Amino acid sequence: MHTKTISEAEALSICVRPEDHFFDRKAAEIKGAKIQKIAVAFANADGGEFCVGVADDKDEPDVPKRWKGARSIEDFNSLIQSLVDVKPSLPMDIMFLKSPLSDGYVMYVQVDKSQYVHQTSDSKVYERNGAQSLPIADANKITALSHAKGTTSFEDVAVESAFPEDVVDSEEIRRFLSEYSSSTDPLDLALNKGLLDRKSFKPKVAGLILFANDPTSVMPKKCSVRIARYETKEDDPERDHLAFVESVEGPLYQLIHKTIARVKEIMSSIKVWTTDGPTSMDYPPETLWEIVVNALIHRDYSVSDDVQIQIFDNRIEVVSPGRLPAFVTTANILDTRFGML
């Protein structure tokens, strides 16, 4: 924590800056519980910043007078303690601002988008939505947020409606063990690799995705590949352009191989004009493998949707269900890496 002196113009810009998805400002009299709510909401969403010691527009119409900081930095001790009490610890930076508008200090808090799900001292979860810090009371939504951030994994969830036999007695696990270790018992493999819950013996999502003969019949969410062929080059195809739609299903290893084989088959029927005349559409094999494998392995299986592969006359588009993890955004995806330690 450190102090910084800013110009009058910079202070005025803070006083008139509207509250939105990434910014909030509150008077110095705010209580610690409300500060926690704002900080938690930013961390659980896309990050943001807020100032304490800048009055609201409605409370103070005179812009320069909105800058009403505390007399000393120590006056913010209780608020700082409230932020420290948030669990897990917030990814934040605190700075104290001074300006010519008054002799007081304004506390500036920068909160980064977090890879964890945070909650206030009273165990409530908030998420920033527009200019509001909204509570998430639905346990399923909190779980979904946790999955999206990578804090927990949907693949580790035990499926109550499934049976251990769906994994340990499947043809796929026998095929796998015949190549991996023919002497290994399927039940031992499933338990040691965490594919079954050790208490209930219920299969986990990961076990069903990998080894169930027909994952779509036992999984609580969609897990197939949907291939659509559009006979057009348009960016926004119409219904008339749709030649056919089909689904590819099966345990993950087989699903990858069947999907790639089917995509290659469809591509071979599409002719593109080159200097040598009409030629079958083709892509480097390693590129196609990389895209399909990533789409299936890194998809969010808690989302009830299939991997979508759309084949056009001049391109292939692959859509994998889910959203970018933790602090990764479309703006920083080329420079940022996310991984759980």
N, C-alpha and C positions, 0 to 999 in steps of 0.2 A: 504494500500500500504506500502510495506517495501522493504528494500534492502538486498541483499544476495551476499556474496563473494564466487565465485566458483573457482575451480582449473583450471589450464591451459588446462589440458586434457578435462575437462568438457566443457570449452569454445570452444576448437577445435572441439569437437564432434558436437556442435551446428553449427559451421561454415561449416561443411561438410555434415550435415544431409540433405538428399534430401527432397524437398517439396512434400507433398502428401495430401491425403484426410484429415489428422489430423494435418498437420504442414505447416507453412509458415514462411519465414523470409524476411525482407525488410531493406533497408538502412535507416539511420536516417533522410534523406531528404524527405522521403515519405510524401505525403499530407494527410490531415485528411480524405478527401473523400475516398481515397483508403483504409485507415485503417478501416473505417466504412464498406466498401464493404467486406473485409475479415472477420471481426468480425460477421457481419450479416449472412454471408454465413455459418460460423461454427455453429452459434446458430440455424439456420434454418435446418441444417443437423444433424450431429452426434457429434457436439462439436469439439474442437481442440485447438491448441496453436500456437502463432506466436511471433516472436521476431522482434523488431525494433531497428536497429543499427548494423545489420549484413549484409554486402554487398552480392550481388548475385555472383554466381560463374563466370558468364560472365563478370561482371564489375571488379572483383578482383580475378585473378587466384591464387595469393599467399594466401594460406589458413589463416595463422595467421593475415594477414592484413585485412581480411574480418570483423574482430571485430572492428567496427568503431562507437562506441557509442557517445552519446552527452556528452558535458563537465559537465553538471549539470542536476539534475532531473527536474529542472524548465523548461529546454528546451523542455520537453515533454508535457508541460501544454496544448498546443493547440491540440495535438493529444488525450490527455486524455479527453478534452472537447468534441472532436468529438465523442468519444466512449460514453460519457455520453448523448449526444444528440440523440442517437439511441432510437427509440420508438418501442415497450415498452422497458424498461430498460433491458440491457443485463445481463445475469447471468455470471459474469466474475470476475476474480481476477487479479490484476496488481502487478507486482513485478519488482524491478530494480536490474540488475545483474552487478557485477564488477568482473574483472578477471585480471590476470597478463599480458594479451595480450596488454592492454592499460589502460589509466587512465579514459577513458570514461565510461558512464553508458549505458547499453542495457535494453530496456523495454521489459519485458516478460509478455505476456497476455494469460491467460488461460480462454477459453470460453466454458461453458458447453452447452450441448444440451438442448434446451429450450422447454417449453410446449407452447410457443407462437410463432406467426409468426412476425419476426422483419423486419424493413425496414430502409433504410438510410434516411438522412435528405431530400433528393430529392424524397422521397416516392418510392424508388425502392427496390424490394425484390431480394435477392441473395440466392443461395444455393451452398454448397460445393460439387463438383463432381471431385474426383481425386485430382489433384493439381491445379484445377481451381475454381474460385468463379464465378459462372455463373448466369446471371440475369434470373428471371422468369417473363416474360412479359405477358404470357397468363393468363387472369383472372381466367379461369377454373382451371389452375394448382395451382394458389395461393389459390383458394378456397379449392382444394383437399388437399393441404398442411395444411391449417387451420383445416380441418376436421380430418386429420390424427393426428394432435397435440392435438386435443380436444378443440381448441380455439373456434371453432364454430361447430355446429352439422348439418349434412345433414338432420337429422330427423326434423329439424326446418324449412326446406325449403318448401315454398308453391309451389304446383304443378299446374301450370297454365292450363294444359289441363284437370284437374279433376274438378268435381263439388261438392258443399257442400253436395248434396244428396248422393254422394258416401259414405259418413260417417254417416250423421244424419238419413238417411232413410234405412240403411242396416239392415239385419237380425241379424248380429253379435252384433251391438250396442243395439238392442232391447233385445237380449238374455242376454247381460251383465247387462243391467239396471234392468231386471226382477229379477236378483239375488242380485244386488248391491243396487238399489234404484228405485223401480218401479214408484215412483211419480216424478222422475227427468226427465225433458224434454231433449231429445237427443241433441238439439241445445245448450241448456245451458251447458250441460256437455262438448260438443266439444269446446265451446268458453272458458269456465272456465279452462279447462285443456290444453289450447293452441293447440288444434288439428286442429283449423281453424285459418286462418289469420283474425284478427279483422277488417281490412280495406276492404279487397277484398272478404272475406269469402271463399277464396280458401282453400281446404284441404292441410294440411301440410303432409309431408312424414310419420310422426309418426301416424297421424290419419288414413291414408290409410293402413299402415302396420297392425294396430291394428283392424280396424273395417270395411274396405271395404270388400264386399262379395268376390271379386276376385282381390286381390291386384296386381297380375301379369298383369292384363289388364289395370290398371290405373297408375301403378308406372313407372317412367322413367328408372328405373334400375331393374335388376333381383332380385327376393326376394323369390325364392322357395328353396326347398331342393331336391337335386339330389342324389338318392341312386343307387349305383352300386354294383353288386354282382360278386365277382371274385372267381372262384373255384380253388384256389391255396393258398399256403402259401408263395409264392415267394415275395421278397421285391419289385421287379420290374415286375409286371404282364404283360403278353403279351395279344394281342388282343384275342387270342384263349381262354384265361382264363375267359373272360368276359361272364357271363351267361345272364345278363340282366341289363338294366338301366331304371329307372323310376323316375318321378318327383312327389313330394308331394306339393300341393299348398293350399292356404287358409289364412284367417286372423291369426295373430300370435298365439293366444291362441289355436285355432283349429289346426294350423300347428304343434305346439309342440306335441300335443296329437296324431295326426295322424302319425307323424314321428316316435314317440316312439312305437306306436302300430305296425307299419309296420316293424320296425327294429326287434322287438321281434318276429314277425311272421316269418321273414326270418331266424333269429337265431334258431328258433325251428326246422327248417328243416335241420340244419347242425348238423351232428353227429361227436362227438369227442370221442376218445377212452380213457377210464379210467380203473381203476382196477375193476370196476363193469361192464365193457363192454361199448358199444357205448351209449353215452348220448348226449342229445341236448345241444348245446352251450348255455351258460347262463352267465350273468353278474349281479352283485348286482343292483337291480332296482334303488337305489338312485344314483349310479354311472352313469348309463345310462341317468337318468333324468338330472343330473348336467351337463353332457357333452353337451347334446342336447340343453338344455335351454341356457347355456352360449354361444354356437355357434350361436344361433339365436338372442339373446338379445344383445350380445356384438360385433356382426359382423359390418363391415363398409358397410352401405347400399348405400354409394356413389359409391362403386365398382360394376360394372355390372357383377356380377357372383352369382351363387347360393352357398349355403352351400353344401359341398360335403361329403357324408357318403359312405365310401367304406368298404364293408363287405367281409372279407377273411375267409378262413377255420380255421384260428387260431387267428384272431384279427379283430378289427374294427378301422378304421382311420377316423377322422372327421377333415375337413378343413373348417375354417371359413374365408371368404374374409376380407381382411384388413391387416394392419401392426401394429406393436407394437406402443403404444402411446408415444408421447413426448420423455423423456429420458430413457425409458425402452428398453433394448436390450436383445438379447438371452443370453448374458454373465451375465447380472445382474438380470434377471427376477425372480430368486428365492429369491432375497434379496431386491428388489425394488418395491415400490407400487406407482401407479400414480392415482391421483384423483383431479378433479377440485374443488376448494373451493367455 
